[in-house]
Amino acid sequence: MATDTPVSILIVDDEIDIREILQFNLEYEGYKVDLASSAEEALQILSPEHKLILLDVMMGGMSGFKMADLLRKEGNEVPIIFLTAKNTENDMLTGFSIGGDDYISKPFSIKEVVARVKTVLKRTMRSGAWQQSGRVYRYEDLLVDIDHKSMSVAGEHVDLTKTEFDILALFVQNEGVIFSREDILSRVWKEQGLVVVDRTVDVHITRLRKKMGTYGKCIVNRTGYGYMFTVQHASKGENVR
């Protein structure tokens, strides 16, 4: 993997053989690799330079799941690939529910690990891309947490009404999909038992855009079709009527 500045990866595993074989193969691919033998050590050396963590689940002391949970609660969205001998469906669901990006069972193929690393990094390091970790979505300083029904801009929580958040959640979970006003009415207002008109959608979207600040441009109006959410045109001043 040719790159001017090597991408930094942190490997956290209490088995030295696994750390060394992963380090050798990932450095061969052109990555910069740091090692930690425990979650406690990893938390001491983790920095913004690290763009991915390969994290063992079952370690002495703090578990990988606990470490990941701590990072997510602190707002750290560094991509995490769990490495574990535990491969039940419940374990996998636990990993994803606390913000893991991928899950690889031991024993694993080195080729598989390298391929998964490349895939996760490609998805999360695209310049200006909408990044997803579990049900948390981030674009630059805009963060939308689906499960906690919250939005923040530049680290500041923004109060949204239930309807405004439901519209936002519909958009961010379907980036690039155009929704007509009728689509939005049927999806967002369907359980409220209210009779509303198309103009109601426009009013709520106008309010939502205002609360989103500069990121309101992510909600784009396609004249004659409806609305869509896209980060690709957020800085291009595309039609947001």
C-alpha positions in Angstrom: 0.0 0.0 0.0 1.8 3.1 -1.2 1.3 6.3 0.8 3.3 9.3 1.6 2.3 9.3 5.3 1.7 5.8 6.6 -1.6 5.3 8.3 -1.2 4.4 12.0 -2.8 1.4 13.5 -2.9 0.4 17.2 -2.9 -3.4 17.9 -4.1 -4.4 21.3 -3.7 -8.1 22.3 -2.3 -9.9 25.3 -0.8 -12.6 23.1 2.7 -11.6 21.9 2.7 -14.0 19.0 -0.5 -12.4 17.6 0.8 -8.9 18.1 4.0 -9.7 16.3 2.5 -11.5 13.3 -0.1 -8.7 12.8 2.6 -6.1 13.1 4.8 -7.8 10.6 2.1 -8.2 8.0 0.5 -4.8 8.4 3.9 -3.0 8.3 4.6 -5.0 5.1 1.4 -3.4 3.7 2.8 0.0 4.5 1.1 0.8 7.7 2.7 2.3 10.9 1.9 -0.1 13.8 1.9 0.5 17.5 1.5 -2.3 20.0 -0.2 -2.6 23.4 -0.5 -5.8 25.5 -3.5 -4.6 27.5 -6.5 -2.2 27.2 -5.0 -0.2 30.0 -1.7 0.3 28.1 -3.6 1.1 24.9 -5.6 3.9 26.6 -2.3 5.4 27.6 -0.7 5.4 24.2 -3.8 6.0 22.0 -3.6 9.3 20.1 -5.5 11.1 17.3 -2.7 9.7 15.0 -4.2 6.3 15.2 -6.8 5.7 12.5 -7.8 2.2 13.5 -7.6 -0.1 16.5 -7.3 -3.9 16.2 -8.7 -4.9 19.6 -8.7 -8.3 21.3 -11.9 -8.9 23.3 -10.7 -11.3 26.0 -7.7 -9.9 27.9 -6.6 -9.9 31.5 -7.8 -6.8 33.3 -10.0 -4.6 31.2 -11.8 -6.4 28.3 -11.8 -5.1 24.7 -15.5 -4.5 24.9 -15.0 -2.4 28.0 -12.3 -0.3 26.4 -14.4 0.3 23.3 -17.3 1.3 25.4 -15.2 3.8 27.3 -13.9 5.3 24.1 -17.4 5.7 22.6 -18.8 7.3 25.8 -15.9 9.8 25.6 -16.9 10.6 22.0 -13.9 8.9 20.4 -15.1 7.4 17.1 -11.8 5.8 16.0 -12.7 2.7 14.0 -12.4 -0.6 15.9 -12.0 -4.1 14.6 -12.6 -6.7 17.3 -10.4 -9.8 17.4 -11.8 -12.6 19.5 -12.1 -16.3 20.0 -15.7 -15.6 21.0 -17.8 -16.0 17.9 -21.4 -16.4 19.0 -24.1 -14.2 17.6 -24.6 -12.4 20.9 -20.9 -11.6 21.1 -21.0 -10.1 17.7 -24.1 -8.1 18.4 -22.4 -6.8 21.6 -19.4 -5.7 19.6 -21.4 -3.8 17.1 -23.8 -2.3 19.7 -20.9 -0.6 21.5 -19.6 0.9 18.3 -17.3 -1.7 16.7 -16.8 -1.4 13.0 -15.9 -5.1 12.3 -15.5 -8.4 14.1 -12.9 -11.1 13.2 -13.0 -14.5 14.9 -9.8 -16.3 16.0 -8.1 -18.2 14.5 -8.1 -15.9 11.6 -6.4 -15.6 8.2 -3.8 -12.9 7.9 -5.1 -12.1 4.4 -8.6 -11.7 5.9 -7.4 -9.3 8.5 -5.5 -7.2 6.0 -8.5 -7.1 3.7 -10.8 -6.1 6.6 -8.4 -3.4 7.7 -8.3 -1.9 4.2 -12.1 -2.0 3.9 -12.7 -0.2 7.2 -10.0 2.4 6.5 -11.3 3.1 3.0 -14.8 3.6 4.4 -13.8 5.8 7.3 -10.9 7.9 5.8 -12.6 9.2 2.7 -12.1 13.0 2.6 -15.2 14.7 3.6 -17.1 11.5 3.9 -20.1 10.7 6.1 -18.7 8.3 8.7 -20.7 5.7 10.5 -20.0 3.8 13.7 -22.8 1.6 14.7 -25.8 3.9 14.7 -23.7 7.0 15.3 -23.2 9.2 12.1 -20.5 11.9 11.8 -19.6 14.4 9.1 -16.9 16.8 10.2 -18.4 18.5 13.3 -21.9 17.2 12.8 -22.8 14.1 14.9 -26.1 12.3 14.8 -26.8 9.5 17.4 -29.8 7.5 16.3 -30.2 5.5 19.5 -29.9 8.5 21.8 -32.1 10.7 19.6 -29.5 13.5 19.6 -27.6 15.8 17.3 -24.6 17.9 18.1 -22.7 20.5 16.1 -19.0 21.2 17.0 -19.5 19.4 20.2 -22.6 21.4 21.3 -25.9 19.6 21.8 -28.7 20.9 19.6 -32.3 20.6 20.8 -34.6 19.1 18.2 -38.3 18.3 18.4 -39.3 14.6 17.9 -40.5 15.3 14.4 -37.3 17.2 13.4 -35.2 14.4 14.7 -37.3 11.7 12.9 -36.8 13.6 9.7 -33.1 13.9 10.3 -32.8 10.2 11.2 -34.6 9.2 8.0 -32.2 11.3 5.9 -28.9 10.4 7.5 -29.7 6.6 7.4 -30.6 6.9 3.7 -27.9 9.3 2.4 -28.4 10.0 -1.3 -32.0 8.7 -1.4 -34.6 11.3 -2.6 -37.8 11.4 -0.6 -40.9 13.1 -1.9 -42.9 15.1 0.6 -45.5 12.3 0.5 -42.8 9.8 1.4 -41.7 11.9 4.4 -45.3 12.5 5.6 -46.0 8.7 5.5 -42.8 7.8 7.3 -42.6 10.5 9.9 -46.2 11.3 10.7 -47.7 7.8 10.1 -47.9 7.0 13.9 -49.0 10.5 15.0 -52.5 10.2 13.6 -52.5 13.7 12.4 -53.8 15.2 9.2 -51.0 17.3 7.7 -50.2 18.9 4.3 -47.1 18.9 2.1 -46.2 22.4 3.3 -45.8 21.0 6.8 -42.7 19.1 5.6 -41.2 22.2 4.2 -41.7 24.1 7.4 -40.1 21.4 9.5 -37.1 21.0 7.2 -36.6 24.8 7.2 -36.4 24.7 11.0 -34.2 21.7 11.0 -31.7 23.3 8.5 -31.5 26.4 10.7 -30.7 24.4 13.8 -28.0 22.5 11.8 -26.2 25.7 11.0 -23.8 25.4 8.0 -24.7 21.7 7.8 -28.2 22.6 6.8 -26.8 22.5 3.3 -26.6 18.7 3.5 -30.4 18.6 3.1 -30.8 19.3 -0.6 -34.0 20.1 -2.5 -34.4 18.3 -5.8 -37.0 20.5 -7.6 -39.9 18.4 -8.7 -38.8 15.3 -6.8 -38.2 16.1 -3.1 -35.5 16.2 -0.5 -32.3 14.2 0.0 -29.4 14.2 2.4 -25.8 14.3 1.1 -22.5 15.5 2.4 -21.1 15.7 -1.2 -22.7 19.0 -1.8 -22.5 20.5 1.7 -19.9 23.1 0.7 -21.1 23.7 -2.9 -24.1 25.9 -2.1 -26.5 23.6 -4.0 -30.1 24.5 -4.1 -31.5 24.3 -0.6 -34.8 26.0 -1.0 
